[in-house]
Amino acid sequence: MPMLTASQVHLDQPLTNLTLAYLQSRDNFVADRVFPMVEVDKQSDKYYIYNREDFNRVGDRKVLAPKAEIEETEFALSNDNYFAEVYGHATSFDERVLANEDAALDVRRAGSEMLINKMMLERELDWASTYFSTGVWGTEWDGNTNGSASGTDVVHWDDYTNSTPIVDIRNLKRTVQLKSGGFIPNTMVVSKEVRDKLLDNPDILARLNTGVTPTDPALVTDAMLAQIFDVSRFMSMEAVQNTAAEGATESNSFIGGNNVLLCYTPASAGLMTPAAGLNFVWNSVPGASFGVTVESFTGDWLRVKGVAEKIQVKQAYDMKVVGSDLGGFLNGILS
């Protein structure tokens, strides 16, 4: 006697309450959090720079004799410029694809989220190449495997026997403070690999009073690390990039290598306000910003090509080191 089976009484259909999309958390990115943004009206312009040496020079003061005229002291000005490039990315949807879309899907939103994610990754790469690399900052030290510090070399922080990351950062802060004419670095940015290694470093664990051990590093927060290193902000570069070509096997990696940036950055940019770096953002071009602006287009000009909707994203900015002496860089701090 024939029996009904489970597959005969049900035809598989897509779930209407579940789809999977791999969108990275915005917290993974540091490009919009480290340095202040300067909104500008023109794609290019100049800005003034006061001569720091004139402000810190001593010895010009004179003892005044009766009725003597006070001698004058001068200061100098220079200038530099920015140029905000405009970046864009787009995708489009065939009218028949949208007409045949299942209820669980929202390919328009998926397309915009994909573009935003890709643009943020490109911006993070721009940030790393501008600020998080060698040959940029006024102070640059290297990690070594010798087991002892020497000159501008420091012991690799994953050498848990000999490394002293807290002392290294304290020394780097003092060096930058002297070179910059008195500005103490207040922000520390590390790559993902460096943060992970710090969690197991005895030098760090010894400063914690929360029961953290090498077998329980999850209790360590960025706020704790900021306190340990005596900075206002501690950030980790968590964004992941896929460097494989389309169709090739996925090749994921973190951005930032195994480096550390220590810098002075104000809460906001302004007149007579020094900063290690600034992000010049050209908001006057429609749809552009330092974030990612999404624009949607429909109309006959697209419909004649069978396109129901086009989505595009834009950014317009120039990332610029404006005070190289206000930053210190540790290159290759892990072995």
C-alpha positions as CSV (number, residue, x, y, z in Angstrom):
1,M,0.0,0.0,0.0
2,P,1.7,3.3,-1.0
3,M,2.6,5.7,1.8
4,L,2.9,9.4,1.5
5,T,6.4,10.8,2.2
6,A,7.5,14.0,3.7
7,S,8.9,15.3,0.4
8,Q,5.6,14.6,-1.3
9,V,3.6,16.8,1.0
10,H,6.0,19.8,1.0
11,L,7.8,21.6,-1.8
12,D,10.9,23.4,-0.6
13,Q,10.7,27.2,-0.8
14,P,13.0,30.0,0.3
15,L,12.5,31.1,3.9
16,T,10.8,34.5,4.1
17,N,12.5,35.4,7.4
18,L,16.1,34.6,6.8
19,T,18.8,35.6,4.3
20,L,22.6,35.6,4.9
21,A,24.8,38.6,4.0
22,Y,28.3,39.1,5.2
23,L,28.4,42.8,6.2
24,Q,31.2,43.9,8.4
25,S,30.5,45.9,11.6
26,R,31.1,49.6,11.2
27,D,33.2,49.3,14.4
28,N,35.8,47.4,12.5
29,F,36.9,50.6,10.7
30,V,39.1,53.4,12.1
31,A,39.4,55.7,9.1
32,D,36.6,58.0,10.3
33,R,37.5,57.9,14.0
34,V,41.2,58.8,14.4
35,F,41.6,62.2,12.8
36,P,39.2,65.2,12.6
37,M,37.2,66.0,9.5
38,V,37.5,69.4,7.8
39,E,34.5,70.2,5.6
40,V,35.6,72.3,2.6
41,D,33.6,74.1,-0.1
42,K,36.2,73.6,-2.9
43,Q,37.9,70.6,-4.2
44,S,41.3,72.2,-3.6
45,D,42.5,75.1,-1.4
46,K,45.3,76.1,0.9
47,Y,45.7,76.4,4.6
48,Y,48.1,78.4,6.8
49,I,50.8,76.9,9.1
50,Y,52.3,78.9,11.9
51,N,56.1,78.3,12.5
52,R,56.2,76.2,15.6
53,E,59.8,77.1,16.3
54,D,58.9,80.8,16.8
55,F,56.3,79.9,19.4
56,N,58.6,77.8,21.5
57,R,61.9,79.7,21.2
58,V,63.3,81.1,24.5
59,G,66.0,83.7,25.1
60,D,64.3,86.6,23.4
61,R,63.1,88.2,26.6
62,K,65.2,91.2,27.7
63,V,65.6,93.1,31.0
64,L,64.1,96.5,30.6
65,A,66.1,99.6,31.6
66,P,64.2,102.7,32.6
67,K,62.4,104.3,29.6
68,A,63.7,101.5,27.3
69,E,61.6,100.4,24.4
70,I,60.7,96.7,24.3
71,E,62.2,94.8,21.5
72,E,59.8,93.0,19.1
73,T,59.7,89.3,18.2
74,E,58.4,88.1,14.9
75,F,56.9,84.9,13.7
76,A,56.6,83.3,10.3
77,L,53.8,81.7,8.3
78,S,53.8,79.0,5.6
79,N,51.1,77.2,3.7
80,D,50.1,73.9,2.2
81,N,47.3,72.6,0.1
82,Y,44.8,69.7,-0.2
83,F,43.0,68.1,-3.1
84,A,39.9,66.1,-2.5
85,E,39.5,63.2,-5.0
86,V,36.0,62.0,-5.8
87,Y,35.5,58.2,-5.6
88,G,32.5,56.3,-6.8
89,H,31.1,52.8,-7.3
90,A,27.7,51.6,-8.7
91,T,25.5,48.6,-9.5
92,S,22.3,48.2,-11.4
93,F,19.3,45.8,-11.5
94,D,17.6,44.3,-14.5
95,E,13.8,45.0,-14.6
96,R,13.0,41.3,-15.1
97,V,15.2,40.4,-12.1
98,L,13.4,42.8,-9.8
99,A,10.0,41.6,-11.2
100,N,10.9,38.0,-10.4
101,E,12.4,38.6,-6.9
102,D,11.3,36.4,-4.1
103,A,9.6,37.9,-1.0
104,A,12.5,37.2,1.3
105,L,14.9,39.2,-0.9
106,D,15.6,42.9,-1.0
107,V,18.3,43.0,-3.7
108,R,18.2,46.8,-3.8
109,R,19.2,47.0,-0.2
110,A,21.7,44.2,-0.6
111,G,23.3,46.1,-3.5
112,S,23.6,49.3,-1.6
113,E,25.0,47.6,1.5
114,M,27.6,45.8,-0.7
115,L,28.7,49.1,-2.3
116,I,28.9,50.8,1.1
117,N,31.0,47.9,2.5
118,K,33.4,48.0,-0.4
119,M,33.8,51.8,-0.3
120,M,34.6,51.7,3.4
121,L,37.2,49.0,2.8
122,E,38.8,51.2,0.1
123,R,38.7,54.2,2.5
124,E,40.4,52.1,5.2
125,L,43.1,51.1,2.8
126,D,43.6,54.7,1.9
127,W,43.9,55.5,5.6
128,A,46.5,52.8,6.1
129,S,48.6,53.8,3.2
130,T,48.5,57.5,4.2
131,Y,48.9,57.3,8.0
132,F,49.8,53.7,8.9
133,S,53.0,53.1,7.0
134,T,56.7,53.8,7.1
135,G,58.3,57.0,5.9
136,V,55.4,59.1,7.1
137,W,55.9,60.3,10.7
138,G,58.7,62.3,12.4
139,T,59.5,59.4,14.8
140,E,59.8,55.9,13.5
141,W,61.1,52.9,15.4
142,D,61.4,49.2,14.4
143,G,60.8,46.0,16.2
144,N,63.7,43.6,16.6
145,T,64.4,40.0,17.6
146,N,67.6,40.8,19.6
147,G,65.8,40.5,23.0
148,S,66.9,44.0,24.0
149,A,66.2,47.6,23.0
150,S,68.8,49.4,21.0
151,G,68.6,53.0,19.7
152,T,65.4,53.2,17.7
153,D,64.7,49.5,17.9
154,V,62.4,47.9,20.5
155,V,61.9,44.3,21.4
156,H,59.1,42.5,19.5
157,W,56.0,42.6,21.7
158,D,55.3,38.9,21.1
159,D,58.6,38.2,22.9
160,Y,56.9,37.7,26.3
161,T,60.2,37.3,28.2
162,N,61.9,40.5,27.2
163,S,59.4,42.9,25.7
164,T,58.2,46.0,27.5
165,P,55.3,47.5,25.5
166,I,54.2,50.0,28.2
167,V,57.8,51.4,28.6
168,D,58.1,51.5,24.8
169,I,55.0,53.6,24.4
170,R,56.0,55.8,27.3
171,N,59.4,56.4,25.6
172,L,57.8,57.0,22.2
173,K,55.3,59.5,23.8
174,R,58.1,61.4,25.4
175,T,60.1,61.5,22.1
176,V,57.1,62.8,20.1
177,Q,56.3,65.4,22.8
178,L,59.8,66.8,22.5
179,K,59.9,66.7,18.7
180,S,56.5,68.3,18.4
181,G,57.2,71.1,20.8
182,G,55.1,70.0,23.7
183,F,52.1,68.0,22.3
184,I,51.6,64.7,24.1
185,P,50.2,61.9,21.9
186,N,46.7,61.0,23.0
187,T,45.6,58.3,20.5
188,M,47.0,54.9,19.9
189,V,46.1,52.8,16.9
190,V,47.2,49.2,16.5
191,S,46.6,46.4,13.9
192,K,44.5,43.4,14.8
193,E,47.5,41.2,15.2
194,V,49.2,43.5,17.6
195,R,46.1,43.8,19.8
196,D,45.8,40.0,20.0
197,K,49.4,39.7,21.0
198,L,49.1,42.4,23.6
199,L,46.3,40.5,25.4
200,D,48.8,37.7,26.3
201,N,51.8,40.0,27.1
202,P,52.7,39.7,30.8
203,D,53.5,43.4,30.9
204,I,49.9,44.1,30.1
205,L,48.3,41.4,32.2
206,A,50.3,42.6,35.3
207,R,48.5,46.0,35.1
208,L,45.0,44.5,35.1
209,N,43.1,43.9,38.3
210,T,40.1,42.2,36.8
211,G,41.3,38.6,36.9
212,V,42.5,38.5,33.3
213,T,44.9,35.7,32.5
214,P,46.4,34.4,29.3
215,T,43.6,31.9,29.2
216,D,40.9,34.5,29.6
217,P,41.9,37.5,27.5
218,A,38.3,38.4,26.5
219,L,37.9,40.6,29.6
220,V,40.4,43.1,28.2
221,T,38.7,46.1,26.6
222,D,40.1,48.9,24.5
223,A,39.2,51.3,27.3
224,M,41.4,49.2,29.7
225,L,44.3,49.3,27.1
226,A,43.9,53.0,26.8
227,Q,44.3,53.4,30.5
228,I,47.3,51.1,30.6
229,F,49.1,53.0,27.8
230,D,47.9,56.4,29.3
231,V,46.2,57.6,26.1
232,S,42.7,59.0,25.6
233,R,41.8,56.5,22.9
234,F,43.0,53.0,21.9
235,M,41.8,51.6,18.6
236,S,42.3,48.3,16.8
237,M,42.0,47.9,13.0
238,E,39.6,45.0,12.7
239,A,38.5,45.4,9.0
240,V,39.0,42.3,6.8
241,Q,39.8,42.6,3.0
242,N,39.5,40.0,0.3
243,T,42.4,40.5,-2.1
244,A,41.5,37.7,-4.5
245,A,40.3,38.5,-8.0
246,E,36.6,37.8,-8.9
247,G,36.1,34.1,-9.3
248,A,39.3,33.1,-7.5
249,T,39.4,31.5,-4.1
250,E,38.8,34.0,-1.3
251,S,41.9,35.5,0.2
252,N,41.1,37.4,3.4
253,S,43.5,39.4,5.5
254,F,43.5,42.2,8.1
255,I,44.5,45.7,7.1
256,G,47.5,47.2,8.9
257,G,50.2,44.6,9.2
258,N,51.7,44.5,12.7
259,N,52.3,48.1,13.3
260,V,51.4,50.8,15.9
261,L,50.6,54.5,15.5
262,L,50.8,56.9,18.4
263,C,49.7,60.5,17.6
264,Y,48.3,63.7,18.9
265,T,44.8,64.5,17.5
266,P,42.4,67.1,18.7
267,A,38.7,66.5,19.2
268,S,37.9,68.7,16.2
269,A,39.8,70.9,13.8
270,G,39.9,74.7,14.1
271,L,41.9,77.9,14.0
272,M,45.3,77.5,15.6
273,T,44.6,73.9,16.4
274,P,47.5,71.5,15.7
275,A,46.8,67.9,14.6
276,A,48.9,65.0,13.3
277,G,46.4,64.4,10.4
278,L,43.3,65.8,8.9
279,N,40.6,64.5,6.6
280,F,39.6,67.2,4.2
281,V,36.0,66.4,3.1
282,W,34.5,68.0,0.0
283,N,30.7,68.0,0.6
284,S,29.8,70.5,-2.1
285,V,29.7,67.9,-4.9
286,P,26.2,66.3,-4.8
287,G,26.1,63.0,-3.0
288,A,29.7,63.1,-1.8
289,S,31.0,63.0,1.8
290,F,33.7,61.3,3.9
291,G,31.1,58.7,4.8
292,V,29.3,56.9,2.0
293,T,26.4,58.5,0.3
294,V,23.9,56.3,-1.6
295,E,22.0,57.6,-4.6
296,S,19.2,55.7,-6.5
297,F,18.3,56.4,-10.1
298,T,15.3,55.3,-12.2
299,G,13.8,56.6,-15.4
300,D,13.4,56.2,-19.2
301,W,17.1,56.7,-19.8
302,L,17.8,53.5,-17.8
303,R,14.6,51.6,-18.9
304,V,15.6,51.7,-22.6
305,K,18.6,49.6,-21.6
306,G,16.4,47.2,-19.6
307,V,17.7,48.6,-16.3
308,A,15.0,49.2,-13.6
309,E,17.2,50.9,-11.1
310,K,20.8,52.1,-10.7
311,I,22.4,52.6,-7.3
312,Q,25.7,54.5,-6.8
313,V,27.8,55.6,-3.9
314,K,30.3,58.4,-3.7
315,Q,33.0,59.8,-1.4
316,A,35.2,62.9,-1.8
317,Y,38.1,63.5,0.5
318,D,41.9,64.0,0.9
319,M,43.6,62.4,3.8
320,K,46.6,64.4,4.7
321,V,49.5,64.3,7.3
322,V,49.6,67.9,8.5
323,G,51.9,67.5,11.5
324,S,54.4,64.7,11.0
325,D,56.2,65.5,14.2
326,L,53.0,64.9,16.2
327,G,53.1,61.2,15.4
328,G,55.3,58.2,16.2
329,F,55.2,54.9,14.3
330,L,56.3,51.4,15.5
331,N,57.0,49.3,12.4
332,G,57.0,45.5,12.5
333,I,56.4,45.3,16.2
334,L,55.8,41.6,16.1
335,S,58.2,38.9,15.0
